């Protein structure tokens, strides 16, 4: 467990530096869309801290897949749930998402579709790579069986 925690911290520390870069991109997009014209020092500080924390959690959460006794679906559920809560809280804290049932339901739907789309891509890539490796192994086995 100590190894997993240390790996979580290591991965989180590597990722948390990207939080302010993502925040800068978000603020530029919001400004370009006319949503944000002026930011207070408090808004900028809250954004930097919250996005750094979000990047730390998102970067570290991949360690859940290294827990061998955890079934894959359990790891996916934990990973997705923690990311969902982290993103939701970050959006709410920074006032990027209004408090209310409708905005949270829309956010939830978008997050679920995005998360499932990413996993569909990952699944298809792994399936394709596995098929290629299996084909190479089959060819090698056939060559070994030839007289």
C-alpha positions in Angstrom: 0.0 0.0 0.0 2.9 2.3 0.8 4.3 1.7 -2.7 0.9 2.6 -4.3 0.6 5.8 -2.2 4.2 6.9 -3.1 3.5 6.2 -6.8 0.3 8.3 -6.5 2.2 11.2 -5.0 5.0 10.9 -7.7 2.5 10.8 -10.6 0.4 13.6 -9.0 3.5 15.8 -8.6 4.5 15.3 -12.2 1.0 16.3 -13.4 0.2 19.2 -11.0 2.5 21.5 -12.9 0.2 21.4 -15.8 -2.8 22.8 -13.8 -1.8 26.4 -14.3 -1.2 25.9 -18.0 -4.7 24.4 -18.4 -6.1 27.2 -16.3 -4.5 29.8 -18.7 -6.1 28.0 -21.7 -9.5 27.9 -19.9 -9.3 31.6 -19.1 -8.3 32.5 -22.7 -11.2 30.5 -24.0 -13.6 32.1 -21.6 -12.3 35.6 -22.5 -12.5 34.8 -26.2 -16.1 33.7 -25.8 -16.9 36.9 -23.9 -17.7 35.1 -20.6 -14.8 36.6 -18.6 -13.5 40.1 -19.1 -11.7 40.8 -15.8 -10.4 38.4 -13.1 -9.7 39.3 -9.5 -6.5 38.2 -7.8 -8.6 35.9 -5.7 -10.2 34.2 -8.8 -6.7 33.7 -10.3 -5.3 32.3 -7.1 -8.3 30.0 -6.6 -8.0 28.9 -10.2 -4.3 28.1 -10.0 -4.6 26.2 -6.7 -7.7 24.3 -7.7 -6.4 23.3 -11.2 -3.1 22.3 -9.7 -4.9 20.1 -7.2 -7.1 18.7 -10.0 -4.1 17.9 -12.1 -2.4 16.2 -9.1 -5.5 14.0 -8.5 -6.0 13.2 -12.2 -2.3 12.4 -12.6 -2.1 10.3 -9.5 -5.4 8.4 -10.0 -3.9 6.2 -12.8 -2.1 4.3 -10.0 -5.4 2.6 -9.2 -4.8 0.3 -12.2 -1.6 -1.0 -10.5 -3.6 -2.5 -7.6 -3.5 -6.1 -8.6 -6.2 -7.4 -6.4 -8.7 -4.8 -7.7 -10.8 -6.0 -10.6 -10.5 -3.9 -13.8 -14.2 -2.7 -13.6 -13.7 -1.7 -10.0 -10.6 0.3 -10.9 -12.4 2.0 -13.7 -15.3 2.8 -11.4 -13.0 4.2 -8.7 -11.0 6.2 -11.3 -14.0 7.6 -13.0 -15.8 8.4 -9.8 -12.8 10.3 -8.3 -12.2 12.2 -11.5 -15.9 13.1 -11.8 -16.0 14.4 -8.3 -12.7 16.3 -8.7 -13.8 17.9 -11.9 -17.3 18.7 -10.6 -15.9 20.3 -7.4 -13.3 22.3 -9.4 -15.9 23.7 -11.8 -18.3 24.6 -8.9 -15.6 26.2 -6.8 -14.4 28.3 -9.7 -18.0 29.3 -10.6 -17.5 27.7 -14.1 -20.6 25.7 -13.5 -23.8 27.0 -11.8 -25.1 25.3 -8.7 -28.3 23.6 -9.6 -29.8 20.3 -10.8 -29.9 21.0 -14.5 -26.3 22.3 -14.8 -24.9 19.4 -12.8 -27.0 16.9 -14.8 -25.7 18.3 -18.1 -22.1 18.3 -16.7 -22.6 14.7 -15.6 -23.9 13.6 -19.0 -21.0 15.3 -20.8 -18.5 13.8 -18.4 -19.9 10.3 -18.8 -20.0 10.5 -22.6 -16.4 11.8 -22.6 -15.1 9.2 -20.2 -16.8 6.4 -22.1 -15.5 7.7 -25.4 -11.9 7.8 -24.1 -12.3 4.2 -22.7 -13.7 3.1 -26.1 -10.6 4.4 -27.8 -8.3 2.8 -25.3 -10.2 -0.5 -25.6 -10.0 -0.5 -29.4 -6.3 0.3 -29.4 -5.5 -2.4 -26.9 -7.7 -4.9 -28.8 -5.9 -4.1 -32.0 -2.5 -4.4 -30.4 -3.4 -7.7 -28.8 -4.6 -9.1 -32.1 -1.4 -8.1 -33.7 0.7 -9.7 -31.0 -1.4 -12.9 -31.2 -1.0 -13.0 -34.9 2.8 -12.7 -34.6 2.8 -15.4 -32.0 0.7 -17.7 -34.2 3.0 -17.1 -37.2 6.1 -17.8 -35.1 4.5 -21.0 -33.7 3.6 -22.2 -37.2 7.3 -21.6 -38.3 8.5 -23.6 -35.3 6.2 -26.5 -36.2 7.3 -26.7 -39.8 9.8 -29.5 -40.5 
